[in-house]
Amino acid sequence: MSEGNFTLDGEDIPFQEGQTIMQAAMAAGKYIPHLCYHPEFKPHGSCKLCTVRVNGRATASCTQRAASGAVVESNTHAINDERRALLQMLFVEGNHFCPSCEKSGNCQLQATAYELGMMSPHYDHFFPNRPVDASHPEYLLDFNRCILCSLCIRASRDVDGKNVFALSGRGIKTRLIVNAKSGRLADTNFSEADKAAHVCPVGVILKKRKGFAQPIGGRTFDLNPISATPHPTIKEG
Amino acid sequence: MSTQNTSDTVTAILVRHQRDATRLVQILREIQEQEDWISPEAIDTLEQELAVPRTKIEAVAGFYSFFYTRPKGRYRVLFSNNITDRMLRNIPLMERLCASLWVERGKVSEDGLVSISTTSCTGMCDQGPAILVNNMAITRLDEARVDAIAELIRAQVPLADWPPEFFHVEDNIRRSDILLDTVLEPGDALRTALARQPNESVAASSSRSWREGLPGTEGGPAAMLDEMMRSRLRGRGGAGFATGLKWEACRNAPLKPGQQRIIVCNADEGEPGTFKDRVLLTRRADQVFEGMTVAAYTVGAQRGFLYLRGEYRYLLDPLNAVLARRREEGLLGSNILGVPGLDFDIEIHLGAGAYVCGEESALIESLEGKRGTPRNRPPFPVTNGYLDQPTVVNNVETFVAAALIALKGGDWYGTMGTSKSSGTKLLSVSGDCARPGIYEYPFGVTVARVLEDCGAEHTQAVQISGASGVCLASSEFGRHIGFEDIPTAGAFMVFNKSRDMFEVARNFIHFFAHESCGFCTPCRVGTTLLKNMMDKLAHGRGSLYDFGEIEKLNQILLATSHCGLGHSACNPVLDTIEKFRPAYERHLLHDQFVPAFDLDRALAGARQMTGRDDDAAHIGDME
């Protein structure tokens, strides 16, 4: 396998043929903010938080193959400004109330907003009407917090072989659906053993009766910033 | 409709499509044409018989504007809402129809008979205001026609029995040049291409392709490719990629076992203000298919698709008739024109109301029966297109030009136009002018010349290449149509001095927000934010601050969007802010920031529910 080097914010990063910029950066211990990327799944490239400049050209680092000699900029004032705006967009298009959210402290959206110093939602909230689905005996779906990253879709399809989740609708009306005529999670074959039950970066797919078992303040990103542990194993409860 | 009937209907459709899940968009369209909507029971049958998860079917059904997973009535009326329709007063006509039929805009009538709503530009800007009724186009709406339609719906007259003149679509060809003047006999261009012999250098350079067993070993394909290169033809969809290079890349792309090369004609003419492909498909269908066949011969493709936008549903049967005739004439099918191994056939897929499917990788996703989300690129379609096979995607006009080049040669074609833009361009002229319609010019024509020819007077601005294009002020009318100055897919919308350019831009922003596929964060949320900001200005709550916000959003959309839709979504606003600032300043009533939230407007729903509109039901801003 051939290898090469590119620079990330001035530092040499080695890579192997076929690796994306994101993969090579993570292997080198460098953090590029991201939400829809997860090392165990096929890159999707939709949240655009990982957008970097490669030789001056903007591109998503999770889908862009690394190329020898490329000059990649990531941690710059201008790029982080864009990322903060993207985070603000994700906050206002859904209903995110961190102080009362079961996932607070374990939420990658919240942790990334802290990491990048997002101080306010800035834009006007959309306040969409997204009813929760509490039909399943063990799991709750709170669609208010969905950022449409598709990690649960990929996990259910590619790992669990179940296709429990999908995106329907279009544009700002895009929404997460489940595989049942009733539209209810209880009527799918979703189970706690599924990979899809454990990949949600925000607080949509939640184990019931465990929400506050671990107090806020001692949770994953309360203790360490997300740049130090981008993909920690998060204990539920 | 009983559940058993639905199941039988769906099964019959599935049998016609060989239970092939890659044909899901076509299957859903046919279900809706027969059942008026896509019911949960219809999806039950699909799920069982296609053996695909329900999530996949609902994901696709939910993506396209023209698919309804809730009943929308037996008559579904959609008013084209492009700015040109607005200028022809489509909204009062829609309100008249709503009032006449006692139905609220966007809702279904209580008896379940009819729904009335708006849709993106339907490609009838030269004869608007236009509507679609159950996806069939009706043009030149006026009050009399609206009243007649209301009566037909009330009497539940089947659409097939409506007056045929309602459905008449004019071609409105106002100026023609080589493309529209040349009428080819079916097969002429192809015969000429087959007879072409390569010179030695062309033959040598393509020897690699021969070893891969491409058809036509006498050398014609390489010679034809050489003609394409000499013609310097560039794609007519707007981006202007060299057609010869695209064909060569597809021809040279390696095939995996079981794969074949694919030719796709992009007739998803969704850019607001564009209707040239509609006219080409009406008048020059043979030439479109002949161009595709020449492309197939040149790159070694066996399968072709015409992806026709859903708004042009009325063209489906005539186009299928042309294909059938060409098969009989030996111009499609096996051993075309008697050449052993020259096999190629074309089928037509219809879109279902999704502008983003005009983007070639989204179009291919839709052809595969999926949501029309643009792919991550690279890889590009020329190597990994339809079902991962090497695929050429070209615009309708590009194929018509290719047929002409096959007949008359690349050098001949290359002499026309300018150095970087050879040949001619069809312009779809609409808006404030005496003679809207199709104008064909050699590249290099000035905007002023087009304005003069179409009888435009007191022109304030011209929007070229649609919502994603460029807005020109009168000081720029000396500029030239062509890739070196103003590239265009063909839209040419004229606005006279009475028009509010702010409202023009606001219409385009609403269009982008409606058509964003929703895949990436910046476009999904950003286009709606932009729409809200424009509405805020329209509601008289704008300040200088909002200008700054719009410019900031543009930077984010440009840098981070997944495809061209997001990249160009801010163009209409930025162009008009720069060139027609007074139009905005009329809406900037405040020096300081004012929140978008308006207490009085927020109470509108409550007023409607209580049927009140007295003073006490209103509340002023708290100062």
Interface residues (C-beta under 8 A of the other chain):
Chain A: P43 G45 S46 C47 K48 L49 T51 A58 A60 T63 E82 A85 L86 M89 L90 V92 E93 Y123 D124 F126 I147 L148 N163 V164 F165 A166 L167 S168 G169 R170 G171 I172 K173 T174 I177 V178 N179 A180 K181
Chain B: P40 I43 D44 P53 R54 T55 K56 E58 A59 A61 G62 F63 Y64 S65 A354 R371 N376 A513 H514 E515 S516 C517 G518 F519 C520 T521 P522 R524 V525 G526 T527 T528 L529 N532 K552 L553 Q555 I556 L558 A559 T560 S561 H562 P595 A596 F597
